[in-house]
């Protein structure tokens, strides 16, 4: 895929809106709405922690004192506090972490720690790293001590920042460049690995099934890390941002999570500025506005989406490109593309959920680098024919 400047879409859209566009219904969206894994609410965590304390305490009457003591670290009290360094790798699970804690003398009953971890969602809190823990820590303190902010990263790790708006292919290339694993292995994992999230279509073998869900952020990876684990860390971060309030906001607009992320990806590729919510309003007006939607007829006309459907494209967009029969060609097909076209950042997701309430249907880039917004085609046309327009 060729490099894409976020300002290019508005510029091209301004010129192409003058042309008569073929009107054709968008292909049906084949991706079914699937529920995601729920993020642990902090208040729910406290409640579950207290419930576990009550459960452990209730065992006292039936010989559960040893379990309760292990949970509260009472069985290690009275003696000298002993520190141990515990290494948590990307491959570790609650089971292997419990083994390491037991080997270090930090817990005695591994199955009881696993039960606590599963009830409280502790696996979601523990990050990879090297952690200094001690025998004075109860279960909660041990888990808190194994959060990423508490440890140090080993020499054989690499820190990678994923920019907002990168596609899956660009993200994989960046990870490969930094030695996380090879591009071929990461691509194969993106196509075939099973990811335990409702919004990932594990039946698909297209890397586009991960598009929109590799959350842009800064991550620490092991060099040569298992490809599926590396990608899962990005998906896990995305999932941590999504809660029931967000899903309810999406449903209130009549859109599911996948469509909201798709809209956010369009916004992300259109602008990185403070006008994301205004761009969002144009998208929604073209999707849901009345009548012919101020002459747009529901065509979003987003260049970035067109280019996503033309991998390997180089140079300027041509008339032949505009006629390409791909569902990502939003000059040809109404509505949204079948998948997100990039991985949006949180501000773009917020804009997709909370667009400005406007009557804008058009926008174009000015020479000062800002977008100008218009309600009618004639206003838009007047601007693109002026000396202020970026393309003149």
N, C-alpha and C positions, 0 to 999 in steps of 0.2 A: 504494500500500500504506500502510496506516495505521501510525503510530508504534507500536512494540511495546516494552513493558517486560519485561526478561528474567525478572522475578519473576512475571509474569502467568501464565505457562504452568503453573507448579507449583500456583498458586492455583486455576486453572480445572480442572486435572486432578483435584485433590482432590474438587471437587464432582461432577465428571462421572463419576468412577469408580464412584459409587454407582448410576449408571443402567445398565441392561442395554444393552450395545452390540451392534449387528448385526455378525456375523462374516462376513467376505468375504475371499477370498484377494487378495493384492496383485497388481496387473497385472505381467506379466513385465517385467524390466528389459531394455530394448532397447539399452542402451548397451554395446557390446562392449568388452572389456578391451584396451587398446592400450598399447604400451610408450612410454615417454617418452624424450626426448633425455637422454643421460647428462650429469651434472655432472662437470667436470674435477676429479679427485682431486688434491690438491697433490703427493702423492708421484708420481703418474702424470705430472703436469706436469714435475717435476724430471727424471724418466726421459726424457720426450719431449724436453725441452730438451737434455739430454746426448746423446741420440740424434741430434738435429739438429746439435749440435756435431761429433759423430763423422762424420756425413754430410758436413758442410761440409769437415771436415779430409780426408776420403777423396778429395775432389775435387782436392786439391792436386796429386796426381800427374797429373791430366789437365787442367791449366790452370785449376783452381778457386781459385787464390790470391786473385783479385780478389773472388770471392764470399765466401770466408772472411774476407777483410779487411773487406768491407762488413758482414758479420754481427757481427764483433768490433769494428768501428769503427777498425781499424788503418789503413785508407786515409785516415782523417781525423786521425790522430795526427801530431804534429810541428808542426802549425800552431796558430794561436790557437784557443781554444775559442769557438765562436760560438753564441750563444743565439738561438732562434727560438720564437715563439709560434704554437702550432697550435690551431685551433678545431675541436672535434669536435661535430657536431650530432646530433640524434636520427635524421637521415636518412642519416648516414654508414655505410658498410660498410667491410670490410677493403680493398676496391679503392680507394675514394675516400680512405681514410686513408693508404694507401700513396702515392697521388698527392700528397697534402699534405706528407707527410714528404719525398718526393723533391723537390718544389718548394722546400722549405725547406732543401735540401742536407743533410738528416739521414740519408738513405739514397741509394744509387745504383741498386740493382737492385730495382725494385719487385716483380717476379715472385718474387724470392727471399724478400723480406719477407712477401709473401702466403703463400708456401709455409710459412714459419715460423709465421705466424699461424694458418693452418688446421691445422697439425700439433699445435700447443700449445693450441688453443682460445682464442687471444688475444682474439678478438672478444667473448668472454664477459666479459673483464676490462676492456675499454676502456669508459669512460663519457663522456657528453657533458660539455663544459666547455671552458675555455680553459687550455692547458697550456704551460708554459715548458720547452722541451727544449733540448739542446745537442749539438754534434757529437762530444762525448766518450762519448755513450751508445751501447752496443751494442743489438741488437734487443730483448733481454730488458729492458734499462733503459728503452728507449723505451716498450714496452708498460706496464711498471710505472709510468712517469711519466704515463701517460694513464688511470690509474684515477681514478674520481670524486673520491677523497679528495685527489688531488694537484693538482686544478685549481680554478679559480674559475668561478662561474656568471655568465653575462651578465645585463644589465639586462632583457632580454626573456624572462626565465624566471620561473616561479612555483613556490614550494615548497608541496606539498599533502600533508597527513597523512590517510591513509585509515584510519578507525577499524576496529577488529576487529568483525566481525559485520555490516558493511555488505553489502547486496545489490549485485548488478551495477547495478540501476537507481539505487540510492542513490549508488554510486560514480560513475556517469556524471553524475548531477546535481551532485555535488560538484566533479568536474573541470570541468564546464561553468560552474559558478558562479565558479570561479577562472580562467576564460579559457583553459583548455587547448584547447578547441574547443567547438562548439555541442553541445547535448544531442542534436539530431537526427543530426548527423554521427557522434558517438560511438556512438549507438544503432545506426546503420546499420553501422558497423564491427564492433560486437559481434555483429551478426546475420550479416554476410556476409563479413567479412575472413577470409583464410586464415592460420592461426597454426600454425607449424611445431613442434607438440608432439603427441605421441601421445595425450594425454589430452583433447585438444580435438576435438570432433566437427565437422569442417569441412563435413559434409554437412547439418548442421542450420542453420536460420535463426532459431532462438530464442535470445534473449540468455541464457537459462538454460544454454546450452552452456558459458558462461564462469563460471557460478556455482561458487564454491568455489576458483577459481584466480586471482583478482585479489588477490594477497597484500596484506594491510593493513600499511602501512609509510609512511614519509615519502619523498617523491619530488620531484625537480626536473624540471619540464616546460618546454618552450618554449611561450610564448603562441601560440596558433594552430597548435600541433603537429599533425602528421598523426594522425588519430584511431587508426588501427591501430597506429602506433608507440607512442602513449601507453599503450594497453591492453596491448600486447605487453611493455612494461617491467614491468608488474605481474605478468604471467604468467611472464615470465623470472625474476623474483624468487622466485615460488612454485617454479618448476622447480629453482632453485638450492638449495632446501631439501630436495629429494627425492633420496635416493640409494638404492643397492641395499640397504643395511641396513634402511632404512625400508620398502622394498617387501617385503623378506623378512619383516619383523615383521608386516606386514599379511597376507601370505599365510599366515603361521603361525597367524593367527587365523581363516583361511578367508575373508578379505575382500580385494578388490582395492583399488587406490588410490582409485577413484571412490567406493566405499562407505565407506572410511575417512574421506575428506573430507566425505562426507554426514553421517556420524555426528559428526564434529568440528563441522560447522555447526550441528547440533542442540544439541550441548553449548554452543557459543558463544552461541547465542540463549537458552539456559536459564539460564546463570550466567556471571558474569565473575569470580567469587570463587575461593577456593582449594579449592573442592569439586568441581572439574571432573571429577576422576578418579572420584569417588563417583557423580556424575551419569552418567558413562560406564558404571559398573557396572550401574546400573539399566537403561540402554538395552540393554546386552548381555544382561542377565538376561531382559528381556522378549523379546528376539529369540531367544535360544538356550536359555533355561531349559527344564526338563522339564515335562511335563504341561500344565496350563492356566496355567503361569507365574504362580502365586499369584493366580489369578483375573483376570489381565489378558488372557489369551488372545492374547498377542503384539501387542496394540495399544499403540503408543507414546504416543498421546494427547498430542501436542505442539502447543500452540496456534500457535506460530510457523510451523510447517509448514502448518497449516490456513490461516493468514492469507496465506502465500506463494502459495497456490493461489487466493486471492480478492483479486486486485489491486484497489486502490481501496477496500477495505473500511474503514469508519469505525465507531467506537463499539464497544460491548461485543459479544462473541460471543453469538449467539443459538442456540436450538435448531435453527432453520432452517439456520444456518451449519454446525452439526455434522452435518447430513444432506446437505451439498453433495457432489455426485458429482465430486470431483476427486481425482486420485491423491495429492495432498499432504494429504488429509484422513486423518490417522492415528488418528482416532476411528472411522473407517469401514473403513479398509484396514489390514491387518496389514503388518508389515515396514517397510522404509525408503521414503521418498519417492523418486521417480525421479531426482532430481538433488539436489545440495546446496541449501540454502535461504538461504545467506549465505556470506561469505568468512571462514573462521575464522582466528584467529591461531595462532601456533606452539604456545602452551600447550594450546589445545583439540585440536590435532592430536596432540600428545603424549598427552593424556588418552585420545583415541580409540585410540591404539596401546597404552597402558599403563593400562588401567582398574584400579581397586581390585578385589580379589577379595572380593566380598561376597555376601550372600544378599538384598540389598535389591531390592525391586520397586516401592517407593513412596517418594515424598518430598513434602514440603510446606514452604512458607515460614512462618517464625515472625515475630512482630512485631519481633524484634531484628534481622531482616534475614538470618538464617542459615537454611539448609535443614536439616530434620530427616528422617532416613531410617528406613524401616520394612521389615520382612521380610514382614509379613502385612497384609492389607486391614483387619483389625480394629484393629491397632495404628495404622494410618494414620487410620482413621475416628475412633478415640478422640482423636487429636491435632486433627483438623480440627473436632471438636466442642468443643474446649477453648478457653479464653480466650487461650491462647498463639498460636493460629493467626492468621496474617496477615489472613485473610478475615473474621474475626469482630470 
